[in-house]
């Protein structure tokens, strides 16, 4: 008897994963739940457990290999399958996921679970409705796209990949109007158009003409970061509001508690203060549903914390920050940062955020412009605090000033509201006792 090990789906939207570590070899004895290998999808890493007891008779993948979800990756010989039910979204072994995805993307046929018309019913004679650019799916090389010379020239001039443009002409032919509409959609915040690579950079020059070069492959986290940052920058019109917060009293209190064994950071206070201000300015805790011309106002407050790791930037999410004490927030921050650096974050640990904070104070700098983490509408950047003279009570006194940089989606948030948001945040940090009134 043998048990096939199928690659489980980390989440519903993940189609392929990368094998980053093999933890067993052929001949090893394993038990149900024994980690067989570590996989990486996007910025998250997870272990694949054995579904049965027995010996590993086959390992069908290698490190750094990209493998489709649902594929057979190993075989356990003389094993009895575990009684545990597979993940609900795990595809059936008999389904060739690559073939299914290819056939769906290249035809107009609905998915298998969509009711089909009866065979006797004739197809409507009317022409198919015109697609919008946001519905476009990549078609591959431009050479197989139906388009005339003038349209191709326009696409080259504007840096548009024709394979990403939905054609409105006969048999899906792409017209000049389709290219223009695609560019307008991307420029105005059409998420799908920009995500599909609406405006792309030209081909790189041959750098070897000017001297010796070398190459360094991008790892999975860097690739996913690049994709996401491109999406965020292309779809969101960014504006950044800068201000300072006097954190002298918070820093003194934090050090006092550290002497008593407490573990507090200024960032923990900022998270608590931000959760209060987000309730007072709910549009900052929203997402823009452009297709339906509305805001999605979230009644929960899950704040992401950007963590710099040896493998790249990751953003674990702390949930229900508004319901937790500063101590609890500080403890969860430490645990999340450790998981991030140990590559133990799962996809769920990085999903569902409503607002993000990025603290570069430990490195330096006076201010910066953080990129809004789509589908959120705002992000707060913190820079290194610096002692500065401040006019107070008729004299200059030394006060610790922390620079804050709030980037926001100008489609959703006006500049005046952004200034009020940052100022209110500064007031809470300058008067930490006020936070107790909102705890």
DRENPA-718908 format. One line per field, with one value per residue (C-alpha): x, y, z. Coordinates in Angstrom, 2 decimals, decimal comma. Example, Ala and Ser with C-alpha at 12.3 -4.5 7.8 and 13.67 -1.06 7.14 Angstrom:
BEGIN
xx: c(12,30 | 13,67);
yy: c(-4,50 | -1,06);
zz: c(7,80 | 7,14);
END
This chain:
BEGIN
xx: c(0,00 | 1,21 | -0,07 | 0,44 | 1,39 | -0,35 | 0,77 | -1,87 | -3,09 | -1,79 | -4,84 | -7,50 | -5,70 | -2,32 | -1,69 | 2,00 | 4,53 | 8,29 | 10,06 | 12,58 | 13,67 | 13,44 | 13,21 | 13,20 | 14,82 | 13,89 | 14,00 | 13,20 | 10,52 | 7,79 | 4,63 | 1,43 | 2,22 | 5,99 | 7,20 | 8,28 | 9,31 | 9,00 | 7,27 | 7,08 | 4,17 | 4,44 | 6,00 | 4,80 | 6,51 | 4,82 | 5,64 | 3,95 | 3,18 | 3,03 | -0,55 | 0,34 | 2,74 | 5,37 | 8,57 | 9,29 | 9,53 | 9,63 | 10,42 | 9,23 | 10,36 | 13,60 | 14,67 | 13,89 | 11,38 | 8,07 | 5,24 | 1,52 | -0,93 | -2,43 | 0,58 | 2,00 | 5,21 | 6,07 | 4,92 | 4,72 | 5,07 | 3,29 | 1,46 | -2,07 | -3,68 | -4,59 | -8,26 | -7,90 | -9,90 | -7,92 | -8,22 | -11,61 | -10,02 | -7,57 | -8,05 | -8,86 | -5,84 | -7,42 | -7,65 | -4,81 | -4,80 | -2,48 | -4,67 | -7,84 | -6,34 | -5,04 | -8,35 | -10,32 | -7,97 | -7,98 | -11,70 | -14,95 | -16,37 | -17,71 | -16,30 | -17,49 | -19,94 | -21,72 | -25,10 | -24,85 | -27,64 | -29,58 | -28,12 | -31,33 | -31,15 | -29,42 | -26,64 | -27,64 | -26,71 | -25,80 | -22,14 | -20,43 | -20,49 | -17,44 | -15,04 | -13,64 | -9,85 | -10,12 | -11,38 | -8,37 | -6,35 | -2,77 | -2,69 | 1,02 | 3,29 | 2,13 | 2,72 | -0,34 | -2,62 | -4,92 | -4,02 | -3,10 | 0,26 | -1,03 | -2,34 | 0,96 | 2,91 | 0,68 | 1,12 | 4,92 | 4,94 | 2,88 | 4,61 | 1,53 | 1,76 | -0,99 | -1,38 | -3,00 | -5,54 | -9,08 | -9,94 | -13,34 | -13,00 | -14,10 | -12,81 | -11,19 | -9,07 | -7,38 | -8,00 | -6,29 | -9,30 | -8,80 | -5,17 | -6,18 | -8,93 | -6,53 | -4,00 | -6,70 | -7,99 | -4,50 | -3,78 | -7,08 | -6,62 | -8,00 | -6,49 | -6,85 | -5,34 | -2,31 | -1,92 | -1,89 | 1,11 | -0,69 | 2,30 | 5,61 | 9,23 | 11,13 | 13,63 | 16,91 | 19,99 | 23,00 | 25,00 | 27,98 | 28,77 | 30,11 | 31,84 | 31,69 | 28,43 | 27,07 | 23,60 | 21,74 | 18,41 | 15,48 | 14,09 | 10,39 | 9,84 | 11,59 | 9,59 | 6,28 | 7,30 | 8,14 | 4,79 | 2,83 | 4,71 | 4,12 | 0,41 | 0,26 | 2,19 | 0,31 | -3,18 | -2,99 | -2,37 | -0,03 | 0,35 | 2,45 | 1,80 | 4,72 | 4,58 | 6,46 | 5,29 | 6,84 | 7,56 | 9,68 | 7,22 | 6,54 | 10,27 | 10,83 | 7,94 | 9,12 | 12,62 | 11,16 | 9,13 | 12,13 | 13,99 | 11,09 | 11,17 | 8,55 | 8,92 | 7,55 | 8,51 | 7,48 | 5,99 | 3,59 | 2,32 | 1,98 | -0,13 | -2,42 | -2,75 | -3,32 | -6,15 | -7,89 | -7,42 | -8,63 | -11,95 | -12,19 | -11,30 | -12,97 | -12,07 | -8,44 | -9,59 | -11,29 | -10,72 | -11,85 | -14,28 | -13,83 | -16,01 | -19,04 | -17,98 | -18,04 | -15,84 | -15,60 | -15,55 | -14,12 | -15,46 | -12,28 | -8,77 | -5,99 | -2,66 | 0,27 | 3,84 | 6,56 | 9,43 | 12,87 | 14,21 | 17,32 | 14,96 | 13,18 | 10,30 | 7,25 | 4,20 | 2,62 | -0,78 | -1,75 | -5,48 | -7,95 | -5,30 | -8,00 | -9,06 | -5,59 | -3,32 | 0,02 | 1,71 | -0,21 | 0,54 | 4,26 | 4,32 | 2,54 | 4,87 | 7,90 | 6,40 | 5,41 | 8,87 | 10,51 | 8,21 | 8,96 | 12,73 | 12,44 | 10,26 | 7,41 | 4,70 | 1,74 | -0,42 | -3,12 | -0,57 | -0,17 | -3,75 | -6,66 | -4,75 | -6,62 | -3,65 | 0,13 | 3,01 | 6,63 | 9,27 | 12,73 | 13,74 | 16,19 | 18,13 | 17,95 | 16,57 | 14,49 | 11,43 | 10,41 | 7,46 | 6,05 | 3,95 | 0,34 | -0,22 | -3,15 | -6,06 | -5,53 | -5,72 | -3,04 | 0,29 | 2,30 | 6,09 | 8,17 | 11,73 | 14,45 | 13,54 | 15,84 | 16,28 | 15,35 | 14,76 | 11,04 | 9,46 | 7,45 | 6,23 | 8,17 | 11,49 | 13,29 | 13,50 | 15,00 | 12,25 | 12,45 | 10,74 | 9,67 | 9,09 | 5,92 | 5,12 | 1,56 | 1,07 | -2,53 | -4,78 | -5,84 | -8,93 | -10,28 | -8,60 | -8,27 | -5,14 | -6,91 | -8,12 | -4,62 | -3,18 | -5,85 | -5,18 | -1,44 | -1,94 | -4,46 | -2,04 | 0,72 | -1,56 | -2,22 | 1,48 | 2,30 | -0,37 | -0,25 | -2,60 | -5,37 | -5,09 | -6,46 | -9,75 | -10,09 | -8,75);
yy: c(0,00 | 3,49 | 6,97 | 9,82 | 13,16 | 16,00 | 19,59 | 21,36 | 24,85 | 27,52 | 29,61 | 29,67 | 32,23 | 30,45 | 28,33 | 27,42 | 27,34 | 27,05 | 24,19 | 25,80 | 22,85 | 19,05 | 17,64 | 13,91 | 11,61 | 8,31 | 5,55 | 7,74 | 6,50 | 9,04 | 9,31 | 11,16 | 14,85 | 14,53 | 17,57 | 16,41 | 19,69 | 23,45 | 25,44 | 29,16 | 31,03 | 34,76 | 35,93 | 33,01 | 29,72 | 26,55 | 22,90 | 20,03 | 17,22 | 13,52 | 12,27 | 8,74 | 6,49 | 4,59 | 5,04 | 7,66 | 5,71 | 8,68 | 12,38 | 13,93 | 17,53 | 19,40 | 22,54 | 25,78 | 23,99 | 25,71 | 23,19 | 23,57 | 23,15 | 19,66 | 17,99 | 14,74 | 15,61 | 12,40 | 8,84 | 7,12 | 3,32 | 0,80 | 3,68 | 4,04 | 7,32 | 9,66 | 10,00 | 13,77 | 15,41 | 17,28 | 21,09 | 22,06 | 23,87 | 21,06 | 20,02 | 16,42 | 14,35 | 13,47 | 17,10 | 18,47 | 22,03 | 23,41 | 22,07 | 23,39 | 26,87 | 26,99 | 25,97 | 28,45 | 31,35 | 30,68 | 30,14 | 31,83 | 28,68 | 29,12 | 27,06 | 23,49 | 24,35 | 27,00 | 25,86 | 25,29 | 26,06 | 23,10 | 21,67 | 22,43 | 26,13 | 28,02 | 30,43 | 34,11 | 35,70 | 39,04 | 40,05 | 39,45 | 42,43 | 44,66 | 43,82 | 46,47 | 46,74 | 45,80 | 42,37 | 41,66 | 38,55 | 38,06 | 36,41 | 35,84 | 37,10 | 40,20 | 38,40 | 36,16 | 39,09 | 40,25 | 43,90 | 46,13 | 47,86 | 51,24 | 49,69 | 47,88 | 51,08 | 52,97 | 50,19 | 50,34 | 54,11 | 53,97 | 50,92 | 48,71 | 44,93 | 44,02 | 40,60 | 42,34 | 44,39 | 43,10 | 43,46 | 44,88 | 44,20 | 41,22 | 37,96 | 39,89 | 42,15 | 44,91 | 48,42 | 51,75 | 52,75 | 49,61 | 50,60 | 54,18 | 52,96 | 50,53 | 53,31 | 55,66 | 52,93 | 52,23 | 55,93 | 56,57 | 53,76 | 50,76 | 48,07 | 45,15 | 47,04 | 48,12 | 44,73 | 43,13 | 45,25 | 48,06 | 50,40 | 48,55 | 49,60 | 49,26 | 46,46 | 46,88 | 47,87 | 45,59 | 46,67 | 44,54 | 47,12 | 49,37 | 46,88 | 43,65 | 42,72 | 39,97 | 38,61 | 37,89 | 36,07 | 37,56 | 35,26 | 34,63 | 37,36 | 39,99 | 39,03 | 39,22 | 42,53 | 43,95 | 42,85 | 44,25 | 47,56 | 48,01 | 47,37 | 49,83 | 52,58 | 52,27 | 52,11 | 54,63 | 58,39 | 58,98 | 62,08 | 62,21 | 64,40 | 65,02 | 66,05 | 65,58 | 64,10 | 64,98 | 61,57 | 62,82 | 61,66 | 58,32 | 57,60 | 58,43 | 56,18 | 53,40 | 53,44 | 53,51 | 50,39 | 48,69 | 49,02 | 47,15 | 44,34 | 45,72 | 45,35 | 48,44 | 50,22 | 53,56 | 51,65 | 49,87 | 53,23 | 54,42 | 51,37 | 52,00 | 55,68 | 54,88 | 52,49 | 55,33 | 57,83 | 55,28 | 55,13 | 58,91 | 59,05 | 55,90 | 56,69 | 55,87 | 52,38 | 51,64 | 50,26 | 51,80 | 49,71 | 51,62 | 49,34 | 50,10 | 53,68 | 53,13 | 52,81 | 49,60 | 50,86 | 48,22 | 47,86 | 46,08 | 47,43 | 45,10 | 46,93 | 45,60 | 46,11 | 46,20 | 43,95 | 44,02 | 40,45 | 38,92 | 37,56 | 40,83 | 42,96 | 41,22 | 42,70 | 40,59 | 41,84 | 42,43 | 41,90 | 43,95 | 46,41 | 48,76 | 46,15 | 45,47 | 47,14 | 48,63 | 45,74 | 43,15 | 45,01 | 45,12 | 41,40 | 40,48 | 42,74 | 40,92 | 37,50 | 38,54 | 39,93 | 36,70 | 34,59 | 36,85 | 36,52 | 32,75 | 32,46 | 31,03 | 33,43 | 31,89 | 33,69 | 34,26 | 36,11 | 38,70 | 39,10 | 41,28 | 44,44 | 47,77 | 50,11 | 49,70 | 51,19 | 51,14 | 52,19 | 53,04 | 54,87 | 52,16 | 52,76 | 56,52 | 59,18 | 62,29 | 61,34 | 59,15 | 58,41 | 54,95 | 53,30 | 52,57 | 48,85 | 48,12 | 47,50 | 49,80 | 53,57 | 54,85 | 53,94 | 55,62 | 55,87 | 56,59 | 57,95 | 58,36 | 60,54 | 63,47 | 65,87 | 69,38 | 72,77 | 73,47 | 76,71 | 75,82 | 77,92 | 80,96 | 79,26 | 76,77 | 73,32 | 70,08 | 67,71 | 64,37 | 64,79 | 61,78 | 62,44 | 60,90 | 60,49 | 59,57 | 58,46 | 58,21 | 57,54 | 60,97 | 59,49 | 58,69 | 61,16 | 64,93 | 66,74 | 68,55 | 65,27 | 63,80 | 66,78 | 66,41 | 62,66 | 63,10 | 66,02 | 64,04 | 61,12 | 63,46 | 64,87 | 61,38 | 60,53 | 63,85 | 63,20 | 59,42 | 59,58 | 60,60 | 57,14 | 55,68 | 57,43 | 55,46 | 52,09);
zz: c(0,00 | -0,74 | 0,00 | -2,41 | -0,88 | -2,71 | -2,47 | -0,32 | -1,30 | 1,13 | 0,20 | -2,49 | -4,66 | -4,73 | -7,85 | -7,50 | -4,68 | -4,41 | -2,65 | -0,29 | 1,86 | 1,81 | 5,32 | 4,47 | 1,91 | 0,33 | 2,94 | 5,93 | 8,31 | 9,01 | 11,03 | 10,28 | 10,73 | 10,24 | 8,23 | 4,77 | 3,20 | 3,49 | 0,78 | 0,09 | -1,47 | -1,75 | 1,51 | 3,64 | 4,38 | 5,61 | 6,18 | 4,35 | 6,83 | 6,03 | 5,61 | 6,73 | 8,66 | 6,69 | 4,73 | 2,11 | -1,15 | -3,55 | -3,41 | -6,65 | -6,23 | -5,68 | -3,82 | -5,71 | -7,95 | -8,71 | -8,22 | -8,98 | -6,12 | -6,08 | -7,69 | -6,29 | -4,46 | -2,59 | -1,88 | 1,52 | 1,19 | 3,47 | 5,10 | 6,26 | 5,37 | 8,18 | 9,07 | 9,04 | 6,27 | 3,63 | 3,45 | 1,99 | -0,94 | -1,82 | -5,45 | -6,31 | -7,40 | -10,73 | -11,80 | -13,90 | -12,50 | -15,15 | -17,97 | -16,33 | -15,77 | -19,33 | -20,85 | -18,74 | -19,53 | -23,28 | -23,85 | -23,01 | -21,42 | -17,86 | -14,95 | -14,56 | -11,78 | -13,88 | -15,28 | -19,03 | -21,53 | -22,91 | -26,15 | -28,04 | -27,24 | -30,08 | -29,22 | -29,47 | -32,76 | -31,23 | -31,06 | -27,72 | -25,33 | -25,26 | -22,46 | -20,19 | -19,82 | -16,16 | -17,20 | -19,38 | -18,80 | -19,99 | -23,42 | -23,68 | -26,45 | -28,33 | -31,63 | -31,11 | -30,29 | -33,10 | -33,69 | -36,60 | -37,17 | -35,95 | -32,75 | -32,13 | -32,69 | -30,22 | -27,64 | -28,02 | -27,63 | -24,46 | -22,97 | -23,04 | -23,38 | -25,86 | -24,26 | -21,27 | -23,25 | -23,84 | -27,51 | -28,50 | -32,22 | -34,29 | -32,77 | -29,93 | -32,15 | -30,12 | -31,41 | -30,70 | -28,59 | -26,48 | -25,80 | -24,92 | -22,59 | -20,94 | -20,22 | -18,90 | -16,59 | -15,22 | -14,74 | -12,94 | -10,42 | -12,28 | -10,09 | -12,51 | -15,44 | -13,48 | -11,82 | -15,25 | -16,13 | -17,98 | -18,26 | -18,34 | -18,47 | -21,76 | -22,27 | -20,40 | -22,39 | -22,77 | -19,72 | -20,72 | -23,38 | -20,63 | -18,36 | -16,39 | -14,69 | -12,45 | -11,68 | -8,46 | -8,67 | -6,77 | -4,10 | -3,65 | -1,05 | -3,15 | -6,24 | -4,37 | -2,78 | -6,21 | -7,65 | -4,73 | -4,65 | -8,38 | -7,86 | -4,95 | -6,75 | -10,05 | -8,58 | -5,71 | -6,12 | -3,20 | -1,04 | 2,14 | 5,19 | 7,59 | 11,24 | 14,54 | 17,82 | 21,17 | 22,70 | 25,63 | 28,28 | 26,60 | 26,30 | 29,98 | 31,03 | 28,73 | 30,25 | 33,74 | 33,02 | 31,41 | 34,72 | 36,30 | 33,78 | 31,43 | 27,66 | 26,00 | 22,80 | 21,37 | 18,43 | 20,78 | 22,01 | 18,41 | 17,53 | 20,47 | 19,62 | 15,94 | 16,81 | 18,67 | 15,85 | 13,27 | 15,13 | 15,02 | 11,30 | 9,87 | 6,24 | 7,12 | 8,15 | 4,85 | 1,36 | -1,93 | -3,94 | -7,18 | -9,29 | -7,11 | -6,23 | -2,48 | 0,58 | 2,59 | 6,19 | 8,50 | 12,03 | 13,14 | 13,60 | 12,39 | 12,02 | 10,01 | 11,18 | 8,53 | 9,63 | 8,02 | 7,80 | 6,16 | 3,49 | 2,77 | 4,02 | 5,49 | 7,20 | 9,97 | 11,11 | 14,75 | 15,17 | 17,22 | 18,34 | 19,64 | 22,20 | 23,64 | 26,16 | 25,23 | 27,05 | 25,03 | 21,81 | 22,62 | 23,40 | 20,16 | 18,18 | 19,55 | 18,80 | 15,27 | 14,53 | 15,72 | 13,54 | 10,58 | 10,96 | 11,44 | 8,30 | 10,36 | 9,24 | 7,48 | 4,92 | 7,53 | 9,68 | 6,91 | 5,74 | 6,82 | 7,73 | 7,75 | 8,33 | 8,32 | 10,34 | 9,19 | 11,73 | 10,41 | 13,58 | 14,56 | 11,33 | 10,91 | 8,61 | 9,14 | 7,04 | 4,12 | 1,85 | 2,58 | -0,12 | 0,82 | 1,26 | -1,11 | -0,48 | 2,50 | 2,01 | 4,40 | 5,98 | 8,74 | 8,60 | 11,72 | 11,60 | 14,22 | 17,18 | 17,82 | 20,73 | 19,56 | 21,22 | 21,62 | 22,78 | 25,87 | 28,80 | 27,63 | 27,02 | 24,81 | 26,35 | 24,95 | 23,79 | 21,97 | 18,60 | 16,50 | 12,77 | 11,34 | 7,63 | 6,65 | 3,04 | 1,91 | -1,06 | -2,28 | -3,96 | -0,50 | 1,86 | 1,55 | 2,65 | 5,49 | 6,99 | 6,68 | 8,57 | 11,27 | 11,54 | 12,11 | 14,51 | 16,57 | 16,67 | 17,88 | 20,60 | 21,99 | 21,98 | 23,68 | 26,33 | 26,86 | 29,84 | 27,44 | 25,86 | 29,06 | 28,35 | 25,14 | 26,34);
END
